Amino acid sequence: MLTTLFSQLQAVQRDALQRWTHAVSDTDTAPSLPAANLDTWRRIALAALQTSQHYSTAWRSALDAGWREQRDRLALDGSANALRSLATLQADLAARAGEARAQHANAMAASAAQYLQDLNQARDATDIALALTRLATDNQAHSREHGLQLAALAGGLQPALAQWTERALSHARAPETTSSE
């Protein structure tokens, strides 16, 4: 790509130099600067304008071709799809963690409500101790259940990320193998 760009730039400079030489040789035949031919100055200005336009066109063309080549090499569609897939994975994880947290909060609230009902029906210190034991046992069971849910969620995260990575990288490699065949 750079070789093409340099060759185009050299061609533009060579063309400009030839036009400038031609314009200068035309002015050498003129008697003096104040009496210079108006057509000569027009040709010089026209040559400068055409050179500038040619250079601008060549530069834009080389820049566009370079961008297209890099864009195709980067495979941005595959990266965009991989990011969407990762966002879906993250949303699923957040939804599951939120659901587990909500279940835990509901279970803990139910245990606290049951404790208050047990206290309301308590007749003596033994009933109060039994209600407190029931609350502690229920809270421990709910916390254990919540911990198991979070552990299962965390345990599934690594394989899901590994699968996502493998899928994202295999899609990134696919265009290269088809273009070389």
C-alpha positions in Angstrom: 0.0 0.0 0.0 2.8 2.4 0.9 4.6 1.6 -2.4 1.5 2.5 -4.3 1.2 5.7 -2.4 4.8 6.7 -2.9 4.7 5.9 -6.6 1.6 8.0 -7.0 3.2 10.9 -5.1 6.3 10.6 -7.2 4.2 10.7 -10.4 2.4 13.8 -9.1 5.6 15.6 -8.2 7.2 14.7 -11.6 4.1 16.0 -13.4 4.3 19.2 -11.3 8.0 19.7 -12.0 7.4 19.2 -15.8 4.6 21.8 -15.8 6.7 24.2 -13.7 9.7 23.8 -16.0 7.4 24.3 -19.1 5.9 27.5 -17.5 9.4 28.8 -16.5 10.7 28.2 -20.0 7.8 30.2 -21.4 8.6 33.1 -19.1 12.3 33.0 -20.1 11.3 33.9 -23.6 9.3 36.9 -22.4 11.2 40.2 -22.5 10.9 41.1 -18.8 8.8 40.4 -15.7 6.6 43.5 -15.9 5.7 42.7 -19.5 5.1 39.0 -18.9 2.4 37.4 -20.8 -0.9 37.0 -18.9 -1.4 33.6 -20.5 1.8 32.4 -19.0 0.7 33.3 -15.5 -2.7 31.7 -16.1 -0.9 28.5 -17.2 1.2 28.5 -14.1 -1.8 29.0 -11.9 -3.7 26.3 -13.8 -0.8 23.9 -13.5 -0.6 24.5 -9.8 -4.3 24.0 -9.4 -4.3 20.8 -11.5 -1.3 19.5 -9.6 -3.0 20.2 -6.3 -6.2 18.5 -7.4 -4.2 15.5 -8.7 -2.3 15.2 -5.5 -5.5 15.5 -3.4 -7.2 12.9 -5.5 -4.2 10.5 -5.2 -3.9 11.1 -1.5 -7.6 10.5 -0.9 -7.6 7.4 -3.1 -4.6 5.9 -1.3 -6.1 6.7 2.2 -9.4 5.2 1.2 -7.8 2.0 -0.1 -5.6 1.7 3.0 -8.7 2.1 5.3 -10.7 -0.5 3.3 -7.8 -3.0 3.6 -7.4 -2.4 7.3 -11.1 -2.6 7.9 -11.4 -5.9 6.1 -8.4 -7.2 8.0 -9.9 -6.2 11.4 -13.2 -8.0 10.7 -15.2 -5.5 12.8 -18.5 -7.4 12.2 -17.2 -10.4 14.1 -16.0 -8.1 16.9 -19.4 -6.4 17.1 -21.2 -9.8 17.3 -18.8 -11.0 20.0 -19.5 -7.9 22.1 -23.2 -8.4 21.7 -22.8 -12.0 22.8 -20.8 -11.0 25.8 -23.4 -8.4 26.7 -26.1 -11.1 26.6 -23.9 -13.4 28.8 -23.4 -10.5 31.3 -27.2 -9.7 31.3 -28.0 -13.3 32.0 -25.5 -13.5 34.8 -26.9 -10.3 36.3 -30.4 -11.5 36.0 -29.6 -14.8 37.7 -27.7 -13.2 40.5 -30.5 -10.7 41.1 -33.1 -13.5 41.1 -31.0 -15.5 43.6 -30.6 -12.3 45.8 -34.4 -11.7 45.6 -35.2 -15.3 46.6 -32.7 -15.0 49.5 -34.2 -11.7 50.7 -37.8 -13.2 50.5 -36.7 -16.3 52.4 -35.0 -14.2 55.1 -38.1 -11.9 55.4 -40.3 -15.0 55.7 -38.1 -16.3 58.5 -38.2 -13.0 60.3 -42.0 -12.9 60.0 -42.3 -16.4 61.3 -40.0 -15.5 64.2 -42.3 -12.6 65.1 -45.4 -14.9 65.0 -43.5 -17.4 67.2 -42.7 -14.7 69.7 -46.3 -13.5 69.7 -47.4 -17.1 70.6 -44.6 -17.6 73.1 -45.8 -18.5 76.7 -42.5 -18.6 78.5 -38.7 -18.4 78.1 -38.5 -21.8 76.6 -40.8 -20.9 73.7 -38.8 -17.7 73.1 -35.6 -19.8 73.0 -37.3 -22.3 70.6 -38.4 -19.4 68.3 -34.9 -17.9 68.3 -33.4 -21.4 67.5 -35.9 -21.8 64.7 -35.0 -18.3 63.3 -31.3 -19.1 63.4 -31.8 -22.5 61.8 -34.0 -21.1 59.0 -31.5 -18.2 58.4 -28.6 -20.6 58.2 -30.5 -22.8 55.7 -31.5 -19.8 53.6 -28.0 -18.5 53.6 -26.6 -21.9 52.7 -29.1 -22.2 49.8 -28.2 -18.7 48.6 -24.5 -19.6 48.9 -25.0 -22.7 46.8 -26.9 -20.8 44.2 -24.1 -18.2 43.9 -21.5 -20.9 43.8 -23.3 -22.7 41.0 -23.6 -19.4 39.2 -19.9 -18.6 39.6 -19.0 -22.2 38.7 -20.8 -21.9 35.4 -19.2 -18.5 34.6 -15.8 -19.9 33.7 -17.1 -22.5 31.2 -19.5 -19.9 29.7 -16.7 -17.4 29.2 -14.4 -20.1 27.7 -17.2 -21.1 25.3 -17.8 -17.4 24.4 -14.0 -16.9 23.8 -13.7 -20.0 21.7 -16.8 -19.0 19.6 -15.6 -15.4 19.2 -12.1 -16.5 18.1 -13.4 -19.2 15.8 -15.5 -16.7 14.0 -12.6 -14.3 13.7 -10.5 -17.0 12.1 -13.1 -18.2 9.7 -12.7 -15.4 7.1 -9.0 -15.8 7.0 -9.2 -19.5 6.1 -11.8 -18.9 3.4 -9.7 -16.2 1.8 -6.5 -18.3 1.6 -8.2 -21.3 0.1 
